Structure formats: structure tokens, C-alpha cells
Amino acid sequence: NLERSAAAAIIVSAKRNNKTNEENANSSSLSPSEPTNNPHHSLDDDVYLRPSSSSSILQWTALIRGPPDTPYENGIFRLMIRCGTDYPLAPPSIAFETKIFHPNVHFRTGDVCLDILKKEWSPAWGLQAACRAVVALLGDPDADSPLNCDAGNMIRGGDMLAYYTTAKMYTEENARDAVWPTSMSPICA
């Protein structure tokens, strides 16, 4: 049954994610809510992934930290992840629940335009790796494939100041009040 195999693949990915997060928490002197500019900081500390509810293994919530030296720095962004019954053969859909200004994120829906979530998907990718790719996209926007044309036009037109200040304003308004989880408990809405 495809639904059982998708659920099994998600559970294996989640177990790997839990082990990685626990190892990082045990091996680091940083608490999860401290800034991420430590040279020993692991990228896994920038992704917190949990099932959205106990009733469905196909719906996940992730928190990601905005990467350093970007307008998203120090922001905590909530992602909604939906896996189809054909996961991991087909990619999950990922959308920002936190309002963000980025050329590859649809301003209204939060949908993410990222090649690995479309034609470049491989079953070798997991949910945590997909979230890491979203973090990398925040630091390296692709203005040639925009879902947010305003952000894309600012970058393509060379007006990086307008893009940076607008993106930073949305980060300040929408992603600064979130709190990074301090335990392995589920993310609360």
C-alpha cells in the first residue's frame, strides 16, 4: 500500500531528524534559542521538524532560522509541509506560514519555488534536507524564477537596497516574535 510506505518513509526520516536534533542538543553548549553565529553551530540547529498532529503523519510543521548576513537573519519562520501518499517518490509541498518577502516565495500563499521540490526531487531527499534547501534559498534567491514578482524585479533591476530593506521589514514584523522550541515536544500553533 502506497500510504503505508509513505508513512514508513516519513517515520524513518523523523527518527533520523530526532536523533540529529538530540545529538546536537547534547553536544553543544548553545541553548536552542541562542543566536546561530557560533562557528560550531550545526545547520541542523536551523531546522526544527515535527508532525503537525498525532492524527496524520503526512502533515508536518517546521521552524527554520533565517540565515546570517541576509535580511532574514534572526527570524524564525514557520513552514507547513504536506506529504502525499506517494512520498518519498514524489516531493512534499512546502509553504511558509510566516509572511515573508522573497522572490521565490508566493507572497499570498507562501508557496515555495525550489527545483528540488519539483523536477529535481529524489527519494534520497528527506523532509529535513528539503527544509535545509529552503534555508539555503533564503540566502541565495533566484530572481529569474520569481513567485513574488516585486521582489524578483527589485533584484533583477539591481535595487538590492529596496529588496533588502523590504525583506528585513517583513522579517521584523512577522518572524521576530516566534520562539525556538527548547525541547523535543511538538510545535504548538
Residue pairs with C-beta under 8 A, 6 or more apart in sequence:
2 85
2 86
3 85
6 58
6 83
6 84
6 85
6 86
6 87
6 88
7 57
7 58
9 87
9 88
9 123
10 57
10 58
10 60
10 83
10 87
10 88
10 127
11 57
13 88
13 126
13 127
13 128
14 49
14 51
14 127
16 126
16 128
17 47
17 49
17 126
17 127
17 128
18 184
20 44
20 128
21 44
21 48
21 184
22 184
24 42
24 44
24 45
25 32
28 38
28 40
28 41
28 42
28 45
30 38
30 41
30 45
31 182
32 45
32 48
32 180
32 181
32 182
33 179
33 180
33 182
35 74
36 45
36 46
36 65
36 68
37 68
43 132
43 135
44 128
45 65
46 64
46 65
46 67
46 132
46 135
47 62
47 63
47 64
47 128
47 131
47 132
47 135
48 62
48 63
48 64
48 180
48 181
48 187
49 60
49 61
49 62
49 81
49 127
49 128
49 131
50 60
50 61
50 62
50 186
50 187
51 57
51 59
51 60
51 61
51 186
52 59
52 60
52 61
52 80
52 187
53 59
57 83
58 82
58 83
58 84
58 85
58 87
59 80
59 81
59 82
59 83
60 80
60 81
60 82
60 83
60 92
60 127
61 78
61 79
61 80
61 81
61 97
61 187
62 78
62 79
62 81
62 94
62 127
62 131
63 76
63 77
63 78
63 79
63 178
63 180
63 181
63 187
64 76
64 77
64 79
64 131
64 134
64 135
64 138
65 74
65 75
65 76
65 77
65 135
65 180
66 72
66 73
66 74
66 75
66 76
66 77
66 138
66 171
66 175
67 73
67 135
67 136
67 138
67 139
69 139
70 138
70 139
70 167
71 163
71 164
71 165
71 167
71 168
71 171
72 100
72 102
72 138
72 139
72 167
72 171
72 175
73 171
74 171
74 176
75 98
75 171
75 174
75 175
75 176
75 178
76 98
76 175
76 176
76 178
76 179
76 180
77 96
77 98
77 100
77 175
77 178
78 96
78 97
78 98
78 178
78 187
79 94
79 95
79 96
79 97
79 131
79 134
80 94
80 95
80 96
80 97
80 110
81 92
81 93
81 94
81 127
81 130
81 131
82 92
82 93
83 92
83 127
84 90
84 92
88 123
88 125
88 126
89 123
90 121
91 116
91 117
91 118
91 121
91 125
91 130
92 117
92 127
92 130
93 111
93 117
94 112
94 114
94 117
94 130
94 131
94 134
95 106
95 109
95 110
95 111
95 112
96 105
96 110
96 112
97 110
98 110
98 174
98 175
98 178
99 107
99 110
99 170
99 173
99 174
100 110
100 167
100 170
100 171
100 174
100 175
101 107
101 148
101 150
101 151
101 166
101 167
101 169
101 170
102 137
102 138
102 141
102 148
102 151
102 167
103 141
103 142
103 143
103 145
103 146
103 147
103 148
103 151
103 152
103 155
104 112
104 113
104 114
104 137
104 141
104 142
104 145
104 146
104 147
104 148
105 111
105 112
105 113
105 147
105 148
106 112
106 113
106 147
106 148
107 147
107 148
107 150
111 147
112 134
112 137
112 147
113 142
113 145
113 146
113 147
114 133
114 134
114 137
116 122
116 125
116 130
116 133
117 130
117 133
125 133
141 151
141 155
143 151
143 152
143 153
143 155
143 156
144 152
144 156
146 152
146 153
151 163
151 166
151 167
154 160
154 162
154 163
154 166
155 163
181 187
